[in-house]
């Protein structure tokens, strides 16, 4: 799980990528449109040029007095080399070449010229087709028929051929457009990154101020609570020593008239209550600050392999059970988790069971179990959890039992931070059963952390 600052920085990268992608899509679209428009315009221009040349060539053809095809006027006024202009004459039912350029800029195949000329003369209609030249380049062919000496029968056809391959100027234009688009995309990426940085700068500043505030609050709130608890403990110890001394012969002070109980007993009870309240206040402050740092994303779980069974046993050993009975059954279990957060979660579950998992005045009977798949269950013999409270039990300040309501909330957050869950149900002993499950990603492969392939 990433910290809030890391998530904000990742958001900056995403905004930069989105800005760059949007710019790139727009520029690619414009470039494609420009290239397509240029290609279409060039194709139309070429078609117009071929049609004009074909029509002009047909008007300049004629016949002499012996009905022989006369092409001199055409050759005097028209360059037949580029585009390639070939004249085919129909004589005795066959089509022969009456004129072919010596050095054309592109050479259409003789077969294509003959076939299209025959088709145009036969149908008496203009024919336009795309073919391949002798060198393999694409070529546009336009064929215009012309009448014979009598003006009615087909006399032949004029074939005009021009290359449709990309010329150097068009190629340079495409390279220029692509290069310009790449430059603009790069500039947009830099601009997007800078703008995103300016946009998230207030959020980062606020986050740093919040982190500083939480650090100051942790120091300023924990210190008085710890000091108050230490003073109460010291006063209790001194009161106990004084009572011991007063029990010695000749040192007992007479009770004052009208006192319902000895003054030292009242003082001891007040100090004991003060110590309990100071301890509870310290736990409450610690819980509030911990949850605030977790929810704000200032603290991120530090995952490392650890023995879950040993951690639970250590938590039980370090906990003052207050005379209640706690039974622990464990199986070797290795998980990848944050040891501090996991220790606090287990301590919260145990503390909740010690506080509310028994009838008033009766000792608690608590059972902790750790299974090899990384599941911790805590059973108690208390009144259980009402069904109407189970849905909101893990929300903050919603314990419904007089506690701060933070312990179970923090435990639930720790479970979700490790891709797991915290659930509550009915224990076989009649009380509540809390089940802390860690996700499959928290169990490393190996003899003790084997994952279920199913």
C-alpha positions as a printed Julia matrix, in Angstrom:
454×3 Matrix{Float64}:
   0.0     0.0     0.0
   1.38    3.35   -1.02
   1.54    6.4     1.19
  -0.61    9.42    0.44
   2.39   11.33   -0.92
   3.28    8.43   -3.22
  -0.32    8.25   -4.44
  -0.32   11.98   -5.16
   2.93   11.69   -7.11
   1.51    8.75   -9.03
  -1.53   10.9    -9.79
   0.82   13.51  -11.24
   2.31   10.91  -13.57
  -1.15    9.77  -14.6
  -2.25   13.33  -15.31
   0.9    13.86  -17.36
   0.27   10.64  -19.29
  -3.37   11.59  -19.87
  -2.42   15.08  -21.06
   0.26   13.64  -23.36
  -2.05   10.95  -24.71
  -4.78   13.49  -25.42
  -2.33   15.74  -27.23
  -0.87   12.8   -29.14
  -4.29   11.59  -30.28
  -5.21   15.09  -31.44
  -1.95   15.63  -33.27
  -2.02   12.18  -34.88
  -5.55   12.85  -36.02
  -4.6    16.21  -37.49
  -1.52   14.71  -39.18
  -3.53   11.86  -40.66
  -6.17   14.32  -41.86
  -3.51   16.55  -43.44
  -1.81   13.63  -45.2
  -5.15   12.26  -46.4
  -6.26   15.69  -47.62
  -2.96   16.2   -49.44
  -3.16   12.75  -51.04
  -6.78   13.28  -52.07
  -6.02   16.71  -53.51
  -3.03   15.34  -55.44
  -5.13   12.47  -56.79
  -7.84   14.84  -57.93
  -5.29   17.12  -59.52
  -3.75   14.2   -61.37
  -7.15   13.03  -62.61
  -7.96   16.5   -63.86
  -4.6    16.75  -65.62
  -5.03   13.36  -67.29
  -8.57   14.16  -68.46
  -7.54   17.51  -69.89
  -4.56   15.97  -71.65
  -6.68   13.13  -73.05
  -9.38   15.51  -74.3
  -6.79   17.85  -75.88
  -5.03   14.95  -77.58
  -8.24   13.66  -79.11
  -9.11   17.1   -80.54
  -5.67   17.41  -82.14
  -5.87   14.14  -84.0
  -7.07   14.12  -87.6
  -7.01   12.32  -90.96
  -5.47   13.32  -94.26
  -6.98   12.92  -97.73
  -5.98    9.24  -97.85
  -7.76    8.63  -94.47
  -4.43    8.2   -92.74
  -4.19    9.22  -89.11
  -2.43   12.58  -88.75
  -0.58   13.11  -85.4
   1.78   15.95  -86.26
  -0.42   18.64  -84.68
  -0.46   16.65  -81.45
   3.3    16.24  -81.4
   3.88   19.92  -82.15
   1.81   21.14  -79.21
   2.0    18.4   -76.6
   4.82   16.73  -74.66
   3.97   13.07  -74.86
   6.82   11.93  -72.63
   5.4    13.02  -69.26
   2.72   11.96  -68.74
   3.19    9.11  -71.17
   0.83    9.55  -74.12
   0.36    6.68  -76.55
  -1.9     6.69  -79.64
  -3.34    3.4   -80.92
  -5.01    3.24  -84.35
  -7.58    0.71  -85.48
  -6.74   -0.72  -88.85
  -8.35   -3.82  -90.34
  -9.9    -4.67  -86.98
  -6.58   -4.55  -85.19
  -5.1    -1.92  -82.88
  -1.57   -0.82  -83.65
   0.6     1.86  -82.09
   0.47    5.01  -84.15
   2.65    6.96  -81.75
   4.65    6.06  -78.62
   6.99    8.44  -76.72
  10.66    7.6   -76.89
  11.64    8.58  -73.34
   8.5     8.55  -71.17
   8.76    9.33  -67.46
   6.93    6.09  -66.74
   6.35    3.08  -68.94
   3.01    1.33  -68.75
   3.01   -2.23  -70.0
   2.05   -2.82  -73.64
  -0.54   -5.36  -72.61
  -2.35   -2.89  -70.33
  -2.27   -0.16  -72.98
  -3.67   -2.51  -75.65
  -6.39   -4.03  -73.45
  -7.68   -0.7   -72.18
  -7.57    0.85  -75.68
  -9.66   -2.0   -77.09
 -12.15   -1.68  -74.24
 -12.52    2.09  -74.6
 -12.89    1.92  -78.4
 -15.37   -0.93  -78.19
 -17.56    0.76  -75.55
 -16.91    4.27  -76.95
 -16.37    5.47  -73.36
 -13.5     6.82  -71.33
 -11.73    4.22  -69.17
  -9.72    5.01  -66.0
  -7.87    2.32  -64.05
  -4.96    1.76  -61.67
  -2.28   -0.62  -62.93
   1.42   -1.34  -62.46
   4.16    0.07  -64.68
   7.01   -1.99  -66.07
   9.18   -1.08  -63.08
   6.42   -2.02  -60.59
   5.37    1.5   -59.61
   1.64    2.27  -59.43
   0.35    4.01  -62.53
  -2.95    5.71  -63.43
  -4.22    5.0   -66.96
  -6.82    7.11  -68.77
  -8.03    6.0   -72.18
 -10.13    8.21  -74.5
 -11.48    6.75  -77.77
 -11.61    8.81  -80.97
 -13.7     8.22  -84.08
 -12.46    6.97  -87.44
 -12.42    8.83  -90.78
 -16.18    8.42  -91.21
 -16.85    9.9   -87.8
 -18.96    6.93  -86.7
 -16.78    3.84  -86.42
 -14.04    3.76  -83.74
 -10.73    4.92  -85.07
  -8.58    4.11  -82.05
  -7.78    5.44  -78.59
  -5.43    7.78  -76.76
  -3.79    6.28  -73.65
  -2.41    8.66  -71.0
  -0.34    7.19  -68.13
   1.04    8.94  -65.03
   2.71    7.63  -61.87
   0.73    7.77  -58.62
   3.72    6.98  -56.4
   4.6     9.43  -53.64
   6.86   12.13  -54.98
   9.78   13.54  -52.93
   7.9    16.73  -52.08
   4.98   14.79  -50.67
   7.34   12.52  -48.76
   9.11   15.52  -47.24
   5.76   16.96  -46.21
   4.84   13.76  -44.39
   8.21   13.62  -42.64
   7.82   17.26  -41.63
   4.32   16.65  -40.24
   5.4    13.57  -38.27
   8.48   15.32  -36.88
   6.44   18.35  -35.9
   3.87   16.14  -34.18
   6.55   14.36  -32.17
   8.03   17.69  -31.09
   4.61   19.01  -30.07
   3.8    15.81  -28.14
   7.09   16.11  -26.27
   6.37   19.75  -25.44
   2.87   18.86  -24.3
   4.28   16.12  -22.05
   6.66   18.59  -20.41
   3.92   21.19  -20.07
   1.5    18.62  -18.65
   4.07   17.45  -16.14
   4.72   21.02  -14.99
   1.03   21.87  -14.8
   0.25   18.67  -12.88
   3.09   19.49  -10.49
   1.64   22.95   -9.85
  -1.8    21.41   -9.36
  -0.71   18.87   -6.74
   1.68   21.23   -4.95
  -1.02   22.5    -2.52
  -2.05   18.93   -1.75
   1.54   17.94   -0.96
   2.0    21.02    1.21
  -1.22   20.24    3.11
  -0.13   16.63    3.53
   3.22   17.69    4.96
   1.5    20.11    7.34
  -0.85   17.32    8.42
   2.08   14.98    9.0
   3.85   17.64   11.04
   0.68   18.29   13.03
   0.22   14.6    13.77
   3.84   14.29   14.88
   3.48   17.32   17.17
   0.14   16.07   18.46
   1.58   12.65   19.17
   4.35   14.19   21.25
   2.17   16.77   23.02
  -0.67   14.35   23.83
   1.25   11.22   24.72
   3.64   12.98   27.09
   0.97   14.36   29.52
  -0.91   11.06   29.53
   2.26    9.1    30.31
   3.3    11.64   32.95
  -0.13   11.52   34.63
  -0.04    7.74   34.71
   3.47    7.74   36.16
   2.47   10.24   38.86
  -0.57    8.19   39.8
   1.53    5.03   40.0
   4.11    6.82   42.15
   1.43    8.18   44.47
  -0.1     4.72   44.79
   3.27    3.26   45.66
   3.9     5.91   48.31
   0.42    5.42   49.74
   1.0     1.71   49.97
   4.29    2.26   51.81
   2.6     4.64   54.24
  -0.2     2.21   54.97
   2.34   -0.49   55.66
   4.17    1.8    58.06
   0.94    2.79   59.84
   0.13   -0.83   60.48
   3.16   -1.06   62.77
   2.4    -0.75   66.5
   2.32    2.81   67.78
   2.19    4.42   64.32
  -1.5     4.01   63.47
  -3.36    7.35   63.2
  -6.76    7.56   64.78
  -9.68    7.9    62.44
 -11.36   11.3    62.38
 -14.93   11.55   63.65
 -17.53   11.56   60.87
 -15.3     9.79   58.3
 -17.2     7.1    56.42
 -13.91    5.34   55.71
 -10.22    5.99   56.43
  -8.71    8.86   54.44
  -5.91    6.7    52.99
  -8.44    4.24   51.58
 -10.27    7.04   49.73
  -6.96    8.39   48.41
  -5.87    4.95   47.23
  -9.15    4.37   45.41
  -8.92    7.76   43.71
  -5.34    7.17   42.65
  -6.18    3.74   41.26
  -9.03    5.25   39.23
  -6.72    8.05   38.06
  -4.16    5.51   36.88
  -6.81    3.56   34.97
  -8.17    6.71   33.36
  -4.65    7.85   32.43
  -3.93    4.47   30.86
  -7.21    4.58   28.95
  -6.54    8.15   27.81
  -3.07    7.14   26.62
  -4.52    4.22   24.65
  -7.22    6.48   23.22
  -4.69    9.12   22.12
  -2.42    6.47   20.64
  -5.34    4.89   18.79
  -6.56    8.21   17.43
  -3.12    9.19   16.18
  -2.42    5.77   14.71
  -5.72    5.69   12.87
  -5.27    9.25   11.64
  -1.84    8.43   10.2
  -3.13    5.23    8.6
  -6.24    6.76    7.06
  -4.32    9.82    5.85
  -1.81    7.52    4.17
   1.13    9.05    5.99
   2.18    5.65    7.31
   2.37    2.75    4.87
   2.69   -0.91    5.89
   6.23   -2.23    5.73
   5.93   -5.83    4.6
   8.45   -8.4     5.71
   8.31  -12.16    6.36
   7.49  -13.04    9.97
   6.21  -15.9    12.08
   2.59  -15.11   12.88
   2.37  -17.75   15.61
   5.39  -16.34   17.43
   4.03  -12.8    17.14
   0.71  -13.81   18.71
   2.47  -15.63   21.54
   4.64  -12.56   22.18
   1.58  -10.31   22.33
  -0.08  -12.59   24.87
   3.08  -12.72   26.99
   3.35   -8.91   26.99
  -0.31   -8.34   27.89
  -1.46   -7.93   31.49
  -4.36  -10.37   31.59
  -5.55   -9.13   34.99
  -6.15  -12.62   36.31
  -8.17  -13.78   33.29
  -7.36  -17.07   31.62
  -5.93  -16.91   28.1
  -5.29  -20.1    26.12
  -3.15  -20.02   22.98
  -2.98  -22.73   20.32
  -0.76  -22.07   17.34
   0.47  -23.71   14.19
   3.65  -22.56   12.43
   2.61  -19.8    10.02
   4.79  -17.45    7.97
   3.22  -14.29    6.57
   4.5   -11.19    4.81
   3.15   -8.27    6.83
   3.97   -5.19    8.85
   5.0    -6.53   12.29
   4.06   -3.37   14.21
   0.61   -3.08   12.64
  -0.08   -6.78   12.97
   1.05   -6.76   16.62
  -1.3    -3.86   17.33
  -4.18   -5.61   15.6
  -3.75   -8.79   17.65
  -3.31   -6.73   20.84
  -6.56   -4.89   20.07
  -8.45   -8.15   19.63
  -7.01   -9.56   22.87
  -7.69   -6.33   24.76
 -11.27   -6.27   23.49
 -11.8    -9.85   24.66
 -10.26   -9.14   28.08
 -12.47   -6.08   28.55
 -15.82   -7.28   27.23
 -15.52  -11.04   26.7
 -16.84  -12.09   30.11
 -19.75  -11.52   32.46
 -19.39   -8.68   35.0
 -17.35   -9.85   37.99
 -16.53  -13.23   36.38
 -13.1   -14.19   35.03
 -12.71  -14.29   31.28
 -11.96  -17.49   29.39
 -10.26  -16.49   26.13
  -8.95  -18.8    23.42
  -6.56  -17.65   20.71
  -5.75  -19.85   17.74
  -3.34  -19.37   14.83
  -3.63  -21.67   11.81
  -1.01  -22.37    9.21
  -2.82  -20.37    6.52
  -2.43  -17.1     8.44
  -5.79  -16.91   10.26
  -6.09  -15.67   13.85
  -9.27  -16.4    15.81
 -10.12  -14.98   19.24
 -12.96  -16.64   21.19
 -14.38  -15.34   24.45
 -17.17  -16.38   26.81
 -18.89  -13.03   27.02
 -22.39  -11.97   25.97
 -21.45  -11.96   22.29
 -22.22   -9.33   19.67
 -25.83   -8.34   18.93
 -26.8    -9.0    15.3
 -27.87   -5.39   14.77
 -24.38   -4.21   15.81
 -22.31   -6.66   13.75
 -22.62   -4.65   10.53
 -21.18   -1.44   12.01
 -18.95   -2.89   14.71
 -15.72   -2.08   12.87
 -16.59    1.55   12.23
 -14.87    4.07   14.44
 -16.71    5.09   17.61
 -19.33    2.39   16.98
 -18.34   -0.3    19.47
 -21.55    0.07   21.46
 -19.84   -1.21   24.61
 -18.56    1.97   26.19
 -15.07    1.79   24.65
 -13.47    4.31   22.34
 -14.44    2.23   19.33
 -11.02    2.65   17.73
  -9.39   -0.71   18.46
 -11.6    -2.82   16.2
 -11.62   -0.08   13.57
  -7.81   -0.07   13.45
  -7.72   -3.87   13.38
 -10.13   -3.94   10.45
  -8.0    -1.37    8.61
  -4.86   -3.45    9.22
  -6.62   -6.52    7.83
  -7.68   -4.7     4.67
  -4.19   -3.19    4.3
  -2.92   -6.78    4.07
  -5.63   -7.77    1.55
  -7.5    -9.61    4.29
 -10.61   -9.17    6.42
 -11.87   -9.0    10.01
 -15.17  -10.71   10.76
 -17.2   -11.37   13.9
 -19.46  -14.29   14.67
 -20.63  -16.54   17.47
 -18.06  -18.57   19.37
 -18.64  -22.22   20.29
 -18.24  -21.08   23.91
 -21.27  -18.83   23.55
 -19.42  -15.53   23.28
 -17.98  -13.67   20.29
 -15.48  -14.98   17.78
 -13.28  -12.49   15.93
 -11.49  -13.86   12.87
  -8.52  -12.0    11.4
  -7.6   -13.25    7.94
  -4.61  -12.14    5.93
  -4.84  -12.14    2.15
  -3.16  -14.67   -0.1
  -0.59  -12.01   -1.05
   0.57  -11.93    2.58
   1.54  -15.61    2.58
   4.9   -16.24    0.91
   5.41  -19.57   -0.86
   7.36  -22.13    1.08
   6.96  -24.96    3.56
   5.3   -22.75    6.18
   3.57  -20.27    3.89
   2.33  -22.64    1.17
  -0.45  -21.17   -0.92
  -3.48  -23.13   -1.94
  -3.38  -23.57   -5.72
  -7.16  -23.66   -5.78
